Amino acid sequence: MLLIVYYVIFMIAGDFAAYFIVLTVEYECGSYAGLIGFLVLYFFVLWVFWLVAVRVTRPRIPTQSAS
């Protein structure tokens, strides 16, 4: 459950970032470039933040000391 919570939080932040980046691209290059840029960034954010959420919620394995 915690994995999904982290993923949703990261996705909301990533989608806002992608939106504002694409607004700049759309203003400079046009709506077609903005659409393509948003789709690329959206799917990239989906993939990257899934990996980040998995890494953040990974169980910690205590190291054994040599004694």
Secondary structure, DSSP 8 states (H G I E B T S, - for coil): -HHHHHHHHHHHHHHHHHHHHHHHHHHHH-HHHHHHHHHHHHHHHHHHHHHHHHHHT----------
